[in-house]
Amino acid sequence: MDYLLEIDDLHTYFKTKKGTVKAVNGVSYRVEAGKTLGIVGESGSGKSVSAMSILKLLDGNGYIDSGEIKFKGRNLVECSQNDMYQIRGNEISVIFQEPMTSLNPVYTIEKQLNEVYLTHQKISKEEASKKSLEMLNAVKIPNAKSIMKQYPHQLSGGMRQRVMIAMALACEPSLLIADEPTTALDVTIQAQILHLMNELKREKGTSILFITHDLGVINEMADSVAVMYCGQVVEMCDAHTIFARDNEYSHPYTEGLMTSIPRLDTPVGTRLDAIPGSVPHPLDLPKGCKFAPRCKYATAKCMEEEPKLEEVEGNHSVRCFYPEKEGRHATK
Ligand SMILES: Nc1ncnc2c1ncn2[C@@H]1O[C@H](COP(=O)(O)OP(=O)(O)OP(=O)(O)O)[C@@H](O)[C@H]1O
């Protein structure tokens, strides 16, 4: 299999006054060339920190403790900040939920987009402007010529996000990290942006690491999925497997996520099951399986020992002592 990115047993920690926060605690996942890996999980599960570790864009108190991040065969953990400067925006780009945090309010769209080209390519200002205009057209910004002269605050949220996508894709990166890029947008604009990203992925062959807490978005975007909980991947498989009702294996946490969303074929009046309890505090993680205190199938073993992420069938791994759905009985 041709993997563009392979993360293996990554541990990313933060030093805080109260102790070491193990935000990413042994994460492994892979992104195939030209495909989208969706990372899903509740707030605080380590989705963003695992992605920011790839770019080495961690807060000052954060560090990669151990593990490997192989991108095109090169271990990024060992790369210097100087090497990373060449890789960021050129080979790997990122778009965030709130484009205003990445766009500079005092420069026009043209200046900011040109800057991306001028930083990474040896071209003139005029050529950069020409490419910037082409890129705004590629992300379907109407009246792109006049938008070039505008400042970020003059654009709507959806338009700003399109500009961000244009900036992120300007240098044709092999990998685009999209961290909840549509969460702040209303649903029709969200659908347009997702559609646009899928189109650009098909046209340019860009791989995407798509972070979201929304399984509906995963269904729309992902070829494969990694479900994260408490800084670990608890299940990884093809996207269609996770949505198949008759799949033989699953992690109880994934099962909980699936039953907590409404589906078109859910009979009217059916109660949706929320996962009981809440995500444990990262400084006070349970001893055995991190999900055990909230899991209706947990046994004494789950409270004491930690399961490993193990392959249960081709392309499908689950971190659970009881991955087979058949025969699993609620103990709570
Ligand atoms: N600078 C920091 N110092 C201490 N802890 C941090 C720091 N940055 C992140 N964390 C902690 O790391 C954990 C993982 O955070 P992360 O942002 O990756 O979660 P997430 O799954 O992306 O959630 P969300 O959807 O809310 O962004 C959280 O418990 C968070 O509080």
The ligand as a Gaussian input file, in Angstrom:
#p B3LYP/6-31G(d) Opt

LIG

0 1
 N       -0.840000      24.061000      25.368000
 C       -1.476000      23.102000      26.036000
 N       -1.223000      22.887000      27.344000
 C       -1.838000      21.909000      28.039000
 N       -2.749000      21.071000      27.502000
 C       -3.051000      21.228000      26.192000
 C       -2.439000      22.249000      25.394000
 N       -2.954000      22.178000      24.130000
 C       -3.830000      21.146000      24.153000
 N       -3.898000      20.583000      25.376000
 C       -4.735000      19.445000      25.800000
 O       -4.555000      18.370000      24.919000
 C       -5.755000      17.608000      24.809000
 C       -6.063000      17.353000      23.365000
 O       -6.434000      18.586000      22.735000
 P       -6.871000      18.684000      21.199000
 O       -7.024000      20.127000      20.890000
 O       -5.960000      17.884000      20.358000
 O       -8.288000      17.999000      21.207000
 P       -9.310000      17.874000      20.013000
 O       -9.699000      16.427000      19.945000
 O       -8.743000      18.465000      18.770000
 O      -10.512000      18.719000      20.557000
 P      -11.306000      19.952000      19.903000
 O      -12.288000      19.337000      18.971000
 O      -11.954000      20.597000      21.080000
 O      -10.264000      20.808000      19.242000
 C       -6.830000      18.396000      25.552000
 O       -7.035000      17.814000      26.812000
 C       -6.229000      19.761000      25.682000
 O       -6.691000      20.404000      26.853000

